Amino acid sequence: MSPREQPRRPTFLGPRAMDSLEAPGDAAGREAAAHATARLLVEGAQSSGDAEVAARLVGLADEHGLELLAQLWADAAPESLPGALWRLYVLRQWVHAAPSEASRQFDEGRRRAPVLEAVAGVADPPGPDEVRTQVDAVLAGVATGDFAGTLERAAAFARVVAVGRADLADDEARGDETAEDALTTSAGRLVRTAEHLEACAGRWRSGSLL
């Protein structure tokens, strides 16, 4: 087969493509851009079968900045494909920015949520390196695994961390109502993130997320 006859590899959001993307100024245009880029990312990554593509997908926010992904996806509906991707990347960025905090909260939460711990799949004991490795593996699953399963693993991780965060808020912020309220509120946001990811998993299986 000559080079011209070789099948072309699926389109993927490479560096030049990502650098050139800008969300339109109008709401309808931003929504269309969010869905188009999210679909291109997922379909291109899944059809490539390439470990390098999976690695690039994991490091997308590192390479281009979370701000660009926010510009594209942060305003998307929570239970949509771009909304799901945005939550996966935000979750990964937080774990990489605060791995000790994430591992401590996960370790605390898993004592009360052993079933969810098993779904999340973090190595035991769940130290900083283990939680970083796990969130990267979850995000890589967008390209290499079942996308619905990927969303459910991320949701389970978020729920376990939320349980741990709430418990630690009771223990460590006792007497400091402001600190306790802040930790409890952030735990609640994690639970909502998990709920949105679980809903997206169900919509992916039914074929209504794309």
C-alpha positions as CSV (number, residue, x, y, z in Angstrom):
1,M,0.0,0.0,0.0
2,S,1.4,3.4,-1.0
3,P,1.5,6.3,1.5
4,R,-1.4,7.9,-0.4
5,E,-3.5,4.8,-0.1
6,Q,-2.9,4.3,3.7
7,P,-6.0,5.1,5.7
8,R,-5.8,8.4,7.5
9,R,-5.7,8.4,11.2
10,P,-8.7,10.0,13.0
11,T,-8.6,13.7,13.7
12,F,-7.5,14.6,17.2
13,L,-7.1,17.9,19.0
14,G,-3.3,18.3,18.5
15,P,-1.3,21.3,19.7
16,R,-1.9,23.5,16.7
17,A,-5.6,22.7,16.6
18,M,-6.0,23.4,20.3
19,D,-4.0,26.6,20.1
20,S,-6.2,27.9,17.3
21,L,-9.5,27.3,19.0
22,E,-11.4,30.2,20.5
23,A,-14.9,30.0,21.9
24,P,-17.2,32.4,19.9
25,G,-18.6,35.4,21.7
26,D,-22.3,34.5,21.4
27,A,-23.9,31.9,23.7
28,A,-25.2,29.7,20.8
29,G,-21.8,29.7,19.2
30,R,-20.0,28.9,22.5
31,E,-22.4,26.0,23.1
32,A,-21.8,24.6,19.6
33,A,-18.1,25.0,19.9
34,A,-18.2,23.2,23.3
35,H,-20.0,20.2,21.9
36,A,-18.0,20.0,18.7
37,T,-14.6,20.1,20.4
38,A,-15.7,17.6,23.1
39,R,-17.0,15.2,20.5
40,L,-13.9,15.5,18.3
41,L,-11.7,14.9,21.4
42,V,-13.5,11.8,22.5
43,E,-14.2,10.2,19.1
44,G,-10.7,10.9,17.9
45,A,-9.1,9.5,21.0
46,Q,-11.2,6.4,21.1
47,S,-10.8,5.5,17.4
48,S,-7.0,6.1,17.4
49,G,-6.0,3.1,19.5
50,D,-2.8,4.9,20.2
51,A,-1.1,5.0,23.6
52,E,0.6,8.3,22.7
53,V,-2.9,9.9,22.0
54,A,-4.1,8.7,25.4
55,A,-1.1,10.2,27.1
56,R,-1.6,13.5,25.3
57,L,-5.3,13.5,26.3
58,V,-4.3,13.1,30.0
59,G,-1.9,16.0,29.8
60,L,-4.1,18.3,27.7
61,A,-4.6,20.8,30.5
62,D,-0.9,20.7,31.3
63,E,0.0,21.4,27.7
64,H,-2.6,24.1,26.9
65,G,-3.7,25.4,30.3
66,L,-6.9,24.8,32.2
67,E,-8.0,28.3,31.1
68,L,-8.4,27.2,27.5
69,L,-10.5,24.2,28.5
70,A,-12.5,26.5,30.7
71,Q,-13.1,28.8,27.8
72,L,-14.4,25.9,25.8
73,W,-16.3,23.8,28.3
74,A,-16.8,25.4,31.7
75,D,-20.2,26.9,30.8
76,A,-21.6,23.8,29.2
77,A,-24.5,22.0,30.9
78,P,-23.2,19.7,33.6
79,E,-24.9,16.6,32.1
80,S,-23.4,17.0,28.6
81,L,-20.2,15.7,27.0
82,P,-18.3,18.9,27.4
83,G,-19.6,19.3,30.9
84,A,-18.3,15.8,31.7
85,L,-14.9,16.4,30.2
86,W,-14.6,19.7,32.1
87,R,-15.3,18.0,35.4
88,L,-12.8,15.2,34.7
89,Y,-10.0,17.8,34.0
90,V,-10.8,19.9,37.0
91,L,-10.8,16.9,39.2
92,R,-7.4,15.8,37.8
93,Q,-5.9,19.3,38.1
94,W,-7.0,19.5,41.8
95,V,-5.4,16.1,42.6
96,H,-2.2,17.1,40.9
97,A,-2.1,20.5,42.7
98,A,-2.8,19.0,46.1
99,P,-2.0,15.3,46.1
100,S,-1.3,15.1,49.8
101,E,-4.7,16.7,50.6
102,A,-6.5,14.5,48.1
103,S,-4.9,11.3,49.4
104,R,-5.7,12.2,53.0
105,Q,-9.3,12.9,52.2
106,F,-9.6,9.7,50.1
107,D,-8.0,7.6,52.8
108,E,-10.5,9.0,55.4
109,G,-13.5,8.6,53.1
110,R,-12.7,5.0,52.0
111,R,-13.3,3.7,55.6
112,R,-17.0,4.6,55.2
113,A,-17.4,3.9,51.5
114,P,-15.6,0.6,50.7
115,V,-17.7,-0.2,47.7
116,L,-17.0,3.2,46.1
117,E,-13.4,2.8,47.0
118,A,-13.3,-0.5,44.9
119,V,-14.9,1.3,42.0
120,A,-12.5,4.2,42.1
121,G,-9.6,1.7,42.0
122,V,-6.9,3.7,43.9
123,A,-4.0,1.5,45.1
124,D,-3.7,0.7,48.8
125,P,-2.5,2.6,50.7
126,P,-3.7,5.7,48.8
127,G,-0.8,8.0,49.1
128,P,-0.1,11.2,47.0
129,D,1.5,9.2,44.1
130,E,-1.3,6.7,44.1
131,V,-4.1,9.3,43.8
132,R,-2.2,11.1,41.0
133,T,-1.6,7.9,39.1
134,Q,-5.3,7.0,39.5
135,V,-6.8,10.2,38.2
136,D,-4.4,10.0,35.2
137,A,-5.5,6.4,34.6
138,V,-9.2,7.5,34.8
139,L,-8.7,10.2,32.3
140,A,-6.7,7.9,30.0
141,G,-9.8,5.7,30.0
142,V,-11.6,8.3,27.8
143,A,-9.3,7.0,25.1
144,T,-8.6,3.4,26.1
145,G,-11.7,2.1,27.9
146,D,-15.4,2.3,28.3
147,F,-16.3,6.0,28.6
148,A,-19.3,5.4,30.9
149,G,-17.1,3.3,33.2
150,T,-14.5,6.1,33.1
151,L,-17.1,8.6,34.3
152,E,-18.3,6.2,37.0
153,R,-14.8,5.7,38.3
154,A,-14.3,9.4,38.5
155,A,-17.6,9.8,40.3
156,A,-16.7,7.1,42.8
157,F,-13.4,8.9,43.5
158,A,-15.2,12.2,44.0
159,R,-17.8,10.6,46.4
160,V,-15.1,9.0,48.5
161,V,-13.1,12.2,48.8
162,A,-16.3,14.1,49.6
163,V,-17.0,11.7,52.5
164,G,-13.5,12.1,53.8
165,R,-13.6,15.9,53.4
166,A,-16.8,16.1,55.4
167,D,-15.5,13.8,58.2
168,L,-12.2,15.8,58.4
169,A,-14.3,19.0,58.6
170,D,-16.0,17.7,61.7
171,D,-12.7,16.7,63.3
172,E,-10.4,19.5,62.3
173,A,-12.6,22.6,62.0
174,R,-14.5,22.0,65.3
175,G,-15.0,25.4,66.9
176,D,-14.2,27.2,63.7
177,E,-17.6,27.5,62.0
178,T,-16.3,29.4,59.0
179,A,-13.7,26.7,58.2
180,E,-16.2,23.9,58.8
181,D,-18.8,25.5,56.6
182,A,-16.2,26.0,53.8
183,L,-15.1,22.3,53.9
184,T,-18.6,21.0,54.2
185,T,-19.7,23.2,51.2
186,S,-16.8,22.0,49.1
187,A,-17.7,18.4,50.0
188,G,-21.2,19.1,48.8
189,R,-19.8,20.4,45.5
190,L,-17.9,17.2,45.0
191,V,-21.0,15.2,45.6
192,R,-22.8,17.2,42.9
193,T,-19.9,16.6,40.6
194,A,-20.2,12.9,41.2
195,E,-24.0,13.1,40.5
196,H,-23.4,14.9,37.2
197,L,-20.7,12.4,36.1
198,E,-23.0,9.4,37.0
199,A,-25.8,11.0,35.0
200,C,-23.5,11.5,32.0
201,A,-22.5,7.8,32.2
202,G,-26.1,6.8,32.0
203,R,-26.7,9.2,29.0
204,W,-23.5,7.8,27.3
205,R,-24.9,4.3,27.6
206,S,-28.3,5.3,26.2
207,G,-26.6,7.2,23.3
208,S,-28.0,10.6,24.3
209,L,-24.8,12.3,25.5
210,L,-23.3,13.0,22.1
